[in-house]
Amino acid sequence: VPARLALTILFIAITTLAAEPVSFRAEIAPILQQRCIGCHGEEKAKGGYRLDTFAALSNPGDSGEPPFTAGDPSRSTLHTLLLESDDDARMPQKAAPLPQNETALIARWITEGAHFDGDDTAQSLSTLTRSRFLRPAPKTYPRPLPVTALAYSGDGTALAVGGYHELLIFHPEKNDPPRRIGGLPERITALAWSPKKNLIAAVGGTPGRWGTVAIIDAADRFKTRILCDVPEQVLSVAISHDGTLLAAGCGDRTLRIFELPTGTQRHILRPHADWLQSIAFHPRSHLLVTASRDRTARLIDATTGEVQTTYRGHDSPLLAAAFSDDGSHIYTTARTGPVHIWAPQTAAKTNTFTDFTGTLENLTTTPAGTIAASTDGTIHLFQTAQKSPYLTLPGHHGPITAVAAAPGGYTFATGSAHGIVQIWNTACPTPTQTFRAAP
Ligand code: HEC
């Protein structure tokens, strides 16, 4: 017995010594972010209570009771509501109770004084936890990574490719290794490269946990700035033709419009009931088309934030949207069914294309027509007035996961789930170049 007692004492001594104070930034914020923000954030504040910043979560909601009393978890609704036996009263509502290690961590943080260890109590929890989701990029890639995003520079000589925690800039004409720009999310879901200001917009994140909109200045040593952090992955991005507006479509259902080059947020809009999968600007105005998993597309004036028309022609989640080169038509694709072509101002369907195989997850625009890339590896080129693809190219072995056109030209690039990039010209049936998009 004495030996066991000694061991127990030793164990207690070690665990007590090892226990660092609980960090709000590193340990509490991620729990709240994942479990609570959906009902207590910018978008919804159930019970009049927000916990998307430390400042907000310190203020009482409708109950008028302070959410926590430093030093006393039993007098802190932020803790007691997690343990309620009544399902309707327990937080998070309509979900399983938090695991015991998480409720214990929250209790310990309150017992230790409920300290804030960030820089600014008004910062969003997403911004506070950003560093948890950023890692150095690997030196080399052991396996090819799916090419999830592509964008061409204004002069068409450089191609930006989304990598793992980095952006890769290739010059396909030369054989040099890519330039690597780190400090980015694990997954880049979309890219836009504005010829006017030579800025690259990169969006992405970690599914279900964090997302971000970053701007990389290609004219100034590829310096990177983060414009915002959101509690879900950011899925789509576009920059207006004149380079003054950036639009980002997010997994938290928000559409965010920023002014460039300042990066000031002009609007947070909620035009859809589900993810904004794809967005595209009109080639000569500030009109924006958004394609959502909620089965609709909308035409939005990005200057005012006003929804102008809604297109309801598809009967499955939308995947991609693009304007025709002259801006007179919009192309949209969905998980099932044909490509739809419709008029922006009236949302009236003018044509559909059924003559393709696979699912068309990506669209881009060239003067020769609109290019749609399929999950079966084929590439189709459509023109508004015709019934069938004008051109079908054999493409990749495996799904095409990204496509981008060089501004104003006939060159475009496709990227596959197997990590291969192909460069094409709309006048030529075979790729002009093929390379593996990894350092
Ligand atoms: C599905 C929605 C939902 C989720 C998720 C949710 N809550 Fe709530 N919360 C509510 C509603 C609704 C109320 C209003 C009181 C009620 O109806 O019980 C509320 C009230 C509260 C209050 C009381 C505010 C006041 O002063 O009146 C606190 C504190 C709270 N929630 C904490 C949390 C925490 C912490 C989490 C995450 C662990 C969480 N909630 C997750 C819906 C939710």
Boltz pocket constraint, residues with backbone or C-beta under 6 A from the ligand:
constraints:
  - pocket:
      binder: B
      contacts: [[A, 31], [A, 32], [A, 35], [A, 36], [A, 37], [A, 38], [A, 39], [A, 40], [A, 46], [A, 47], [A, 48], [A, 49], [A, 59], [A, 60], [A, 61], [A, 62], [A, 63], [A, 64], [A, 65], [A, 67], [A, 77], [A, 78], [A, 81], [A, 82], [A, 88], [A, 89], [A, 91], [A, 92], [A, 93], [A, 94], [A, 95], [A, 98]]
      max_distance: 6.0
